Amino acid sequence: MCQTKRPHGKGVLCLKSQHGLIFFLFSFICLIFFLSAGSLIYFKYFSELEYEKKIYKKLKGIGITNKEIKNMIGKDMLFIFFIPCIMGALISFLQNYQFYPSFQRADLIASSLSVIVLCLVFQVIYYLVTRRRVYMEVIK
């Protein structure tokens, strides 16, 4: 346990070492939630694929092009894939601002931002792969 809470010197090093484990645990939990949420979204789209095929087949029958269908699929998936990530990032920043003293915030926000960016990169890849697979199944 840290004896001093000064913003300079041993106090900062002690606080950083205490929060290192917490940061690692939260990063690990974030990764688990990211993978489970991505999998749920992926399986949601493929479980509703037959229904979507019927809708897009009717739209194609009235003159909608494949490019327009691809845009419609992409916009629908964009909302569902990225709103949870954006909300999670916002909540993370608000918690960091609320619960940590000002001398700890810069390091904590930088670390949190790296985890958020990493999750967003994986989410973009997951989005692109899922959008392509759904599009290929709908167009068949």
N, C-alpha and C positions, 0 to 999 in steps of 0.2 A: 504494500500500500504506500502511496506517495505521502511524504511528510509535508511537502511544500506545494503550493499551488501558484507560485509566481510565474508570470508569463515568460520569463527568461531563465536560462540555465537548466539546472537539474529538474526543476518542476516540469518543464516542457518535455524533456526526454522521458521522464517517468510517466506522464500522461499519454505520450505517444505509444509507449510500450504497453500500457494498459488497454488502449483502444485498438491496438493492432490485432489482437485476438477477436475482439468484437467485430472489427471491420472484416476480418477473414470469414467469420461465421455468417455475417450478413451477406457478404459476397457469395458464399456458397449457397445460402438459402435463396438468394436472388437468382442464381443459376438454375437451381432446381425448379423454382417457380416459372422461370423463363421456358425451360424445356417442357414442363408439363402444360403450360398455357399454349405454347406453340403446337404441341401434339394434339391438344383438345381442339384447337382451331382447325388444324389440318384434317383431323378425322370428322369434324363437323361438316366441312365442305364435301368430303367424299361420301359421307352418309346421306347428304341431301342432293347428290349429283343427279340422280334420276329425275327428281322434280325440276332441277335447274335445266336439265337437257330438254324437257318438255317446254318450258318457258322460252328458252332461247330458240328452239325449233319453230315455235309459233311466231316469234319475233322475226326470225329469218324468212318465214313465209310471207310476212307483210313487207319485206324489202330491206330489213336491217342487214348491213354488210358484216363480214367477219371482223373487220377492223373495229367497227362500232361495238360489236359483241365483246371483243377483247377489252376495249375501254370500259365497258359496263362492268365486266367481271373484275377488272383491276380496281375500279373506284369502289365497288362494293367491298372487296377484300381489304383495301387500304384502310378503311375506317375500322374494321374489326381487328386488323392486325396491329395498328399503331396507337389507337386511343388508350389501351391499357398501358403501353410503354410510356406514353407521354404523361399519363396520370401518375404512374409510379415514380417517374423522375421528379415531377412536381412535388409529390408528397415527400420524397426523400430530401429535396432541397429545403422544404419548409421545416422538416424535422431537424435537419442540421442547423438551420438558423435559430430555431426555438430552443433546442436543448444543449447546445455547446457554446462555451464562452467565445468571445470574438477572437482571441489569440489561437484557438484551435480550429476555427471554421475554415480558414484558407487551406490547410492541409487536408482536412476532412472533405471539403467540397471538391478539391482536386482529385482525391482518391475516388470519391463517389462519381464524379464526372467520368473518370476512366472506366469504371464499371458500367455506367449507363451507356457510354459510347460503344463499348464492347457488346452489350446486349442489343443495342440498336443495329449494329452491323450484322449480328447474327439474325436479328429479326428481319432485316432487309433481304438477306439471303434466303431465309425461310419463306418470306413473302414471294420473292421472285420464282422460286422453285414451285411453290404451291399454285401460284397464278398460272404458270406455264402448264402444269399438269392438269389443272381444272379446265383451262382453255382447250388443251388437246383432247380431253375427254368430251367436252361439250361439242366441239366441232366434228368429231367422228361421225 
